[in-house]
Amino acid sequence: MAHPAVLSKLAEEYASLEARRAQADGPEVRRRMEDVAYTLCVSTGTRDVEDALAAVRRRLAEAHGNDPVLAL
């Protein structure tokens, strides 16, 4: 699994793209979301972006001693 800092950055980028897509959906935003979702899945060993984001949350919680404030 990727380093927690890398996972955190990917999850933050995905969330940012979701917000952008909600305001102004377009092919560029969708393509970038697909790229980030793919990278999240590969980095976490999952096949679904929701599963990948859940894995990121678990990994960040572990990295921060299960402190929910410090996790994503």
Summary of the structure (lengths in Angstrom):
residues: 72
radius of gyration: 12.4
end to end distance: 16.3
largest distance: 39.2
contacts: 199
relative contact order: 0.18
helix: 74%
strand: 0%
